[in-house]
Amino acid sequence: MQRFTPASRFRRSVILACGLALFVAPATFAQSSTKSTKSKSVKPAPSCKDQSPRRLEKYNAESKTSTVARGADDNTLVLTPRGGTPATLHRCSQHYHCWIENLQPLCPGQHATAAGGPPDKCPKLPPVGSWVEIHTAYSAEVGEKCDPETLDCCIKGPIVVMGYHAKVTADTTPGPVPVKWGPPSAEWSGSNTGPNDPPGQCKPVHAQWSFPLGCDFTVSLGQLGLFHHQDKARGLQPPNRLSSDLTHVVP
């Protein structure tokens, strides 16, 4: 039997302690390295830019030249990007939102918030005297066998959205909803709209917007009755999601 003196016991204690330290240290380092690797592998969410809708005020620029012009009729549009070449686009969608999305602060009775709405579904027809927002979209190529009250038919860019606000009147005579043209108008680089799904969604479709300004446009119940559905409103987008090219096109 081996004899243990106080000195030998001390030496053995030191050896055991060092061995335990060598055993624990690599495990601890491996654990901390795994955590560090995992944290470095998480990529930040991509930035969400050029989103719509927005407040139509505090313009970045003013111009007497619009980027859009009416074609032979309301079914075609000529887009001339600033510094670019003209391109003829074709009507691919028309729809309306039962609550407005963009906001003209100078129009009495308009309300738009970051939450969008309404909280429930849209009424079958909007109330007389209420504001709606009408969008007509144009694209370089138009699809077939698709719903023209969505963007499904706008299959090739560039895409232009012509939008305006209109007050609902009681007239029940059916008829087409016209496209409005500026100036004056607001123009900007933006996106498609409609309620976010999921919340905070970044809309993927890039669109050039031209929005004739005015508080006197109207649309009748008879005209709106020709649509098969209406859309809820996306909320106003925060400043960090907006483009910086909001242009006030003047006569």
N, C-alpha and C positions, 0 to 999 in steps of 0.2 A: 504494500500500500504506500502510495506516495505521501510524503509528509509535507504539509503546508505550513510555512513559517509566516509571520506577519508581513515580511518583505515580499515573499512569493505571492501571498494573497493580494497585496497591493498591485504587484506587477500584473497579475491575472485580471484584476478589476480594470486596470488601464487598458489592457488588450481588448477586453470585452466591450468597453465603452467606445474604443476607437472603431472596432468592427461594427458595432451597432450604428455609429455615426456614418460609416461608409455605406452601410446597407440602406439607411433611411435617406441620406442625401440624394442618391440618384433617383429614388422614387419621387422625392419631393420636387426635384428639378424637372423630371419627366412630366409630372402633373402640371407644374407651372408653365412648361413649354407648350403643353397641349392647349391650355387655356389661352396662351398668347397667340398660338397659331390659329385657333378658332376665331379669336377676336379680329385678327388681321385679315381673315378670309371673308368676313362680312363686308360686302360692298355697300356704300351709301346709296340711297334711293336716287334714281336719276332726276335731274331738275325738270320741272314742268313749266314750259314756257309757251307764249303766244296763245293763251287761252281766252275764250269768250264765255259769257258776256262781260260787259264793263259799263261804267258810267261814261256818258258821252259829253265830256267836259275836260278842261285843263289839257288842251291839245298840245302835242309835241311840235306841230308844224301847221302852217296854213298854205293853201295852194289854190290857184284858179284853174288848175288842170286836174280832172278826175282820171283815175286809172281805168274806169269803165265807161262804155258808151253803148247805147241801145243799138241793136242790129237792125235788120229789115223789119222785125217786129219783136214782140216780147219773148219770142222763143229763142232768140239768139242775142249774144252779147259779145262785144269786142273788149278784151282785156289788154291794156298796155301798161305793164309794170313800169314804175318809175326807173328810167334808164334802160328799159327793155324793149322788145319788139312786140307788135300787136299779135294777138291770137284770138280766133273766133271760137267761142264756147256755146254750148247748146243747153237748153233748159232740161234739167234732169230731175227736179223735185220742186214741189210747192206744198207747204204745210203751215199751220199756225199754232201758236202757244196761247193757252187760255189765260195765263198770266204773262206779263212782259218779262223779258230777260235782261236786255240792255235797258238803260235808264236815261231819259232826257229830263234832267232836273227842272227845266223851265216849263214842262208840260204839267198843268194842274191835275192833281188826282193820281199821278203815277207813283207806284210803289214797287220797289225791287229790293231784295235783301240778299245776304250771303246764303240764306237757307233755301232760297227758291220756293217753289210751291205750285199749286196749293198743297196743304198737308194731306188732303184726301184726293180722290180722283177729280178730274175736270167735270163740270156739268155737261149735260148733253149739248147745250148751246150756252154760250156766255150771256150774262145779263145785259140787257140794253143799257147803254151808257158806260159800260166797262171798257177797259183798255185790253186789246190783244196785240200780239206781235206776229207779223206775217213774214215768212221767209221764202224766197224763191232762189233755188240753187242752179248753177250752171257748171258744166264740166266739159272737158275736151272730147270725151266719149260717153255715150249714153247706153246703158244696158237695156236688155229686153226681158220681158216676163218678170218684172220686179215691181215693187210698190212705189209709185211716184210720189207718195206722201212721206217717204223716208229718203235717206241718202243712198239706198241700195242701188239705185239706177245711175249714180254718179261714179262711174267705174274708172275714170282716168283723169288725173289732174292736169292743169291747175283747176281748182274749184273756187268759184266766187259765190258768195251769199249776198243777195240783195234783200235787205230787211227794212221794215218800217213799222211804226206804231199806228194803230187805227182804233177809233172809238166805234162801238157797235151800235147800229141803228135798228129800228124796229121793222124796216121794210122786209117783206118776206118774198119778194120777187127773186127767183133764181137768176144767177148770172155769174160769169167768171170773176175771179179776184184779180185785179190789175197788179202789175208791177209798177212801183214808183221809182222815179229817177231824180237825181239831184242835178245841180246844186240848189240849195246848200245840202251838204251831206258830211257824214263822218266816215273815214276809211281807215282800216287797220289790218294788220296780220293777226289772224285769230284761229279759231278751231270750230269744230261742230259743237253743238250744245245739247240740250235735253237733260233730264235728271241724271245725277251721278249714280253709277252702279258699278262698283261699290262706292260708299261715301268717300269723298276726297279724290275721286277718279281724275286722271289726266286724260282728256279727250284726245284721240289719236289722229283725227282728220284735220290736216292743215287747210285753212280756207282764207281767202282774201275777202274782207267784208266791205260793203258799200251800203251805207245806211242813210237814206234821205231824211233830213231833219224837218220836223214840223209837228204841230199839235192839232192840225185841222183835218188830217186824213180820216176817212170813215170807211167802214165795211158793214154790210147789212146781214141780218140773220139769214136772208135768202141766199146770199153768197156763201156764207160759212156753212150752210146746210149741205152744200155740195161735197164737202170733205167727209171722208169716212171715219176719221178720228181726229182728235186734237192732242197736242202734247203739253205736258207740264213744263215748268220753267226750271232751268238750271240757275243756281245762285250766282250773284255777282262774284267775280274772281278777285282774290287779293292782289295788291300791287305787284308782288314778286312773281306773279304768274302772267302778268300782262306784257304785251309788246310795247316798245317805246316809239312806235311810228304812227300814233293816232294823229290823223291829219284832218283839219277842218277845210273842206273844199267849199270855196265861196264863189258866187257869181262873178 
